[in-house]
Amino acid sequence: VPPPPAALPTWTGQRDLLPLGWVARAGGGERLAGVPLKYLLFALFLGKSGYGKTEMSLVQAIALAHNGFGVLFLDPHGVGWVRARPYLAHQVLADRIWEIDLTSPDLDKMVGSWNPLSMEGRREADIPDIVQYIVTGFAAAVGWNDASARAKTILTRAVESLVHLSWQVCQAGRPDLAPTVFQIRTILTDKVWLAKVLEYLPKDIQDFWEKTFPGYSKEAVPIVIGIIERLSSSNAVKAFLGSSRSTYDIRRAMDTGKVVFVCPAGTGDVDRIISSLLIYDLFRAGLSRRDTHPDKRRDFFAFIDELTSVDGASKGTLAQITEQLRKYHVKLLAMTQMAQRLSPTTRQGLLQNLSILSTTASDVDEAALVTRRWGKKVSPDTITQLNRFNYVMSVTVGEGQTNPFRVRGASVEDLYADYYRPQNEERLGRAIDENLGRRPVHAILTDLRHLDTKLSRFIATLDKPSDGTDSAHSAPGPGAPSPGNSGPRAGGTDAPAGQSETQLRVHDKEGTVIGGDQPVAAGEDPSDVHPSNPHESRMG
């Protein structure tokens, strides 16, 4: 394997570098290498399970979080969140941490909410885009093709109807009554409920339900309802998607530097549907940054573990992210055991746009796929014989891609021993409850059971909409942020609003402690957390 490039910087915690791991130092010994963030577009980490892909990503995500960047970590099973949590339990980070745990069936579990159908803070002109991304997400997750055209049409009209109802209740000041995806089942199965809301829908949608829908075969409707029934089978997922008001908003996370861990259960149809919706929502949110000046688009890093399972549900969305979101400062870092199991579209999109290609040990066929990208400068046999937590990778530095070089993995414990704050995890949990407005699962499910009745009764009190409204000039619904009120700061990579550079836990000053013991000042308890500004946190 060629030696590491001399131009590869040494990482001591600098804000503009992404840590990679330990590389050989010229003259002997090792140094901790990093790659400049300005060269990072997308990254792919390959290799066997248990050989360090997730560990490397956690090292990188924790560094980015402490440096004020926005992070999304899609973490099947929630193992990564459990590892990262004590290293993120710092006062200066508390207001920026979000966690969505969909792994527990406990009815007392606290969970945030996401209603893709909510029109709170949106314009009427946004309705077609919202309908498209919801329907596309569902269709991709369940593998609909041209033979499912009728089912897709029914789903489209159902979602379109509910989004129009959501617009009306939000305009009337009742976003707490906005329909959710679970009202798709209601509108398709409850003729009385449909009749009550029908005249509050646009004329073309009324015509569909009255004239077209009755002529459809009865077999198409159960196909659509089956999706909702599957989502209803998980208490956590039902609560996450079953609240009228959203507290999870990935666009807001991008613009304000939030650190977001989303933890699906990792198995089954329900997780494929959720993952598909989340990935498509990430793509949609990234594209929506076209409304923000390029200088004000903050870098946002999306880590996706177990990429193969997500790719199967996203049907081309991941490739679109690599092709289109670069200009919107959204960077994808993906981990998977086998690139050959990715869909051809995703594999080609990733390999075409990579800034980091890394592999640990794999079988010979997978190793051959990777080494071909390196022009046979490394043999497949070398890859198959790598030890755990050892990698061969190439990165983009300066004008182009480096030769492949060896890296020894750095562990979270070794690098961030002085950041470990398990005593603060309970307080971090309370801060997340407030950040996301989390509520108990049972409370959300109780509200959902009564939503059909409350919504139909409230809609009946509204004036019937007139046709021909000029959607292009419709104002956002209540709750829309004021222009410039919550947007990112100029420059795209500044610390969160109100947080100065001196507050960063990881910084570019020489001599940053990244592991081992740190001297404790007289009179201080080393287990305490000392924020740079204690007034910025709830955890003091």
QUIMO-V320283 format. One record per residue. N is the residue number from 1. SS is DSSP state (~ for helix, > for strand, _ for the rest). D_LAST is the distance of its C-alpha to the last C-alpha in whole Angstrom. Layout:
<<N/SS/D_LAST> <N/SS/D_LAST>>
This chain:
<<1/_/49> <2/_/49> <3/_/47> <4/_/44> <5/_/44> <6/_/44> <7/_/42> <8/_/39> <9/_/36> <10/>/34> <11/_/30> <12/_/28> <13/_/25> <14/_/27> <15/_/25> <16/_/29> <17/>/30> <18/>/30> <19/>/30> <20/>/33> <21/>/33> <22/>/35> <23/>/39> <24/>/42> <25/_/42> <26/_/45> <27/_/47> <28/_/45> <29/_/41> <30/>/38> <31/>/36> <32/>/33> <33/>/34> <34/>/33> <35/>/34> <36/>/34> <37/~/32> <38/~/35> <39/~/37> <40/_/35> <41/_/37> <42/>/37> <43/>/37> <44/>/38> <45/>/38> <46/>/40> <47/_/41> <48/_/42> <49/_/39> <50/_/37> <51/_/38> <52/_/34> <53/~/34> <54/~/31> <55/~/29> <56/~/30> <57/~/29> <58/~/26> <59/~/26> <60/~/26> <61/~/24> <62/~/21> <63/~/22> <64/~/23> <65/~/19> <66/~/18> <67/_/20> <68/_/19> <69/_/22> <70/>/23> <71/>/24> <72/>/25> <73/>/26> <74/>/29> <75/_/28> <76/~/31> <77/~/30> <78/~/27> <79/~/27> <80/~/26> <81/~/22> <82/~/22> <83/~/23> <84/~/20> <85/~/17> <86/~/16> <87/~/16> <88/~/15> <89/_/11> <90/_/9> <91/~/7> <92/~/10> <93/~/12> <94/~/10> <95/~/12> <96/~/15> <97/>/15> <98/>/18> <99/>/20> <100/>/23> <101/>/25> <102/_/28> <103/_/29> <104/_/29> <105/_/31> <106/_/29> <107/_/29> <108/_/26> <109/_/24> <110/>/22> <111/>/23> <112/_/23> <113/_/27> <114/_/29> <115/_/32> <116/_/35> <117/_/37> <118/_/35> <119/_/36> <120/_/33> <121/_/32> <122/_/36> <123/_/39> <124/~/42> <125/~/44> <126/~/41> <127/~/43> <128/~/45> <129/~/42> <130/~/40> <131/~/43> <132/~/44> <133/~/41> <134/~/40> <135/~/44> <136/~/44> <137/~/41> <138/~/43> <139/~/46> <140/~/45> <141/~/43> <142/~/46> <143/_/49> <144/_/51> <145/_/54> <146/~/57> <147/~/58> <148/~/55> <149/~/56> <150/~/56> <151/~/53> <152/~/51> <153/~/53> <154/~/52> <155/~/48> <156/~/48> <157/~/50> <158/~/48> <159/~/44> <160/~/46> <161/~/47> <162/~/43> <163/~/42> <164/~/44> <165/~/43> <166/~/39> <167/~/40> <168/~/42> <169/~/39> <170/~/37> <171/~/39> <172/_/40> <173/_/36> <174/_/35> <175/~/34> <176/~/32> <177/~/36> <178/_/36> <179/_/38> <180/_/37> <181/_/39> <182/_/40> <183/~/42> <184/~/44> <185/~/46> <186/~/46> <187/~/48> <188/~/50> <189/~/51> <190/_/51> <191/~/54> <192/~/53> <193/~/50> <194/~/51> <195/~/54> <196/~/51> <197/~/49> <198/~/52> <199/_/53> <200/_/50> <201/_/50> <202/_/52> <203/~/56> <204/~/56> <205/~/53> <206/~/55> <207/~/58> <208/~/57> <209/~/56> <210/~/59> <211/~/62> <212/~/60> <213/~/58> <214/~/61> <215/~/63> <216/_/60> <217/_/61> <218/~/59> <219/~/58> <220/~/56> <221/~/53> <222/~/52> <223/~/51> <224/~/49> <225/~/48> <226/~/47> <227/~/44> <228/~/43> <229/~/44> <230/~/42> <231/~/39> <232/~/39> <233/_/39> <234/_/36> <235/~/33> <236/~/30> <237/~/32> <238/~/34> <239/~/30> <240/~/29> <241/~/32> <242/_/33> <243/_/31> <244/_/32> <245/_/29> <246/_/28> <247/_/24> <248/_/25> <249/_/27> <250/~/27> <251/~/28> <252/~/25> <253/~/23> <254/~/26> <255/~/26> <256/~/22> <257/_/21> <258/_/20> <259/>/19> <260/>/22> <261/>/23> <262/>/26> <263/>/27> <264/_/31> <265/_/33> <266/_/35> <267/_/38> <268/~/41> <269/~/42> <270/~/39> <271/~/36> <272/~/39> <273/~/39> <274/~/35> <275/~/35> <276/~/38> <277/~/36> <278/~/33> <279/~/35> <280/~/37> <281/~/34> <282/~/33> <283/~/36> <284/~/37> <285/~/33> <286/~/34> <287/~/38> <288/~/36> <289/~/34> <290/~/38> <291/~/37> <292/_/35> <293/_/36> <294/~/36> <295/~/34> <296/~/31> <297/_/31> <298/_/28> <299/_/29> <300/>/28> <301/>/28> <302/>/29> <303/>/30> <304/>/32> <305/_/33> <306/_/36> <307/~/38> <308/~/41> <309/~/40> <310/~/38> <311/~/41> <312/~/44> <313/~/42> <314/~/41> <315/_/45> <316/_/45> <317/~/41> <318/~/40> <319/~/43> <320/~/42> <321/~/39> <322/~/40> <323/~/43> <324/~/41> <325/_/38> <326/~/38> <327/~/39> <328/~/35> <329/_/33> <330/>/32> <331/>/33> <332/>/34> <333/>/33> <334/>/35> <335/>/36> <336/>/39> <337/_/41> <338/_/44> <339/~/45> <340/~/49> <341/~/47> <342/_/45> <343/_/48> <344/~/50> <345/~/48> <346/~/45> <347/~/46> <348/~/48> <349/~/45> <350/~/43> <351/~/45> <352/~/47> <353/_/43> <354/_/42> <355/_/40> <356/>/39> <357/>/41> <358/>/40> <359/>/42> <360/_/41> <361/_/44> <362/_/46> <363/_/50> <364/~/53> <365/~/53> <366/~/49> <367/~/49> <368/~/53> <369/~/51> <370/~/48> <371/~/51> <372/~/53> <373/~/50> <374/_/50> <375/_/54> <376/_/55> <377/_/53> <378/_/52> <379/_/54> <380/~/52> <381/~/53> <382/~/51> <383/~/48> <384/~/49> <385/_/49> <386/_/45> <387/_/43> <388/_/40> <389/_/37> <390/>/39> <391/>/40> <392/>/43> <393/>/42> <394/>/43> <395/>/40> <396/>/41> <397/>/41> <398/_/43> <399/_/46> <400/>/46> <401/>/45> <402/_/45> <403/_/47> <404/_/46> <405/>/44> <406/>/43> <407/>/39> <408/>/37> <409/_/34> <410/_/31> <411/_/28> <412/~/25> <413/~/24> <414/~/26> <415/~/25> <416/_/21> <417/~/21> <418/~/19> <419/~/16> <420/_/16> <421/_/13> <422/~/15> <423/~/12> <424/~/10> <425/~/13> <426/~/12> <427/~/9> <428/~/10> <429/~/13> <430/~/12> <431/~/11> <432/~/14> <433/~/16> <434/~/15> <435/~/16> <436/~/19> <437/_/20> <438/_/21> <439/>/23> <440/>/25> <441/~/28> <442/~/30> <443/~/29> <444/~/30> <445/~/33> <446/~/34> <447/~/34> <448/~/36> <449/~/39> <450/~/39> <451/~/39> <452/~/42> <453/~/44> <454/~/41> <455/~/42> <456/~/45> <457/~/45> <458/~/43> <459/~/45> <460/_/48> <461/_/47> <462/_/47> <463/_/50> <464/_/51> <465/_/51> <466/_/53> <467/_/54> <468/_/54> <469/_/51> <470/_/50> <471/~/47> <472/~/46> <473/~/46> <474/_/43> <475/_/40> <476/_/37> <477/_/36> <478/_/33> <479/_/30> <480/_/31> <481/_/29> <482/_/30> <483/_/32> <484/_/29> <485/_/26> <486/_/24> <487/_/27> <488/_/26> <489/_/26> <490/_/29> <491/_/30> <492/_/29> <493/_/27> <494/_/24> <495/_/20> <496/_/19> <497/_/19> <498/_/17> <499/_/16> <500/_/18> <501/~/20> <502/~/19> <503/~/15> <504/_/17> <505/_/16> <506/_/20> <507/_/22> <508/_/26> <509/_/26> <510/_/29> <511/_/28> <512/_/24> <513/_/23> <514/_/24> <515/_/24> <516/_/25> <517/_/24> <518/_/22> <519/_/22> <520/_/20> <521/_/19> <522/_/21> <523/_/18> <524/_/15> <525/_/15> <526/_/15> <527/_/13> <528/_/10> <529/_/8> <530/_/9> <531/_/9> <532/_/12> <533/_/10> <534/~/6> <535/~/8> <536/~/9> <537/_/6> <538/_/6> <539/_/4> <540/_/0>>
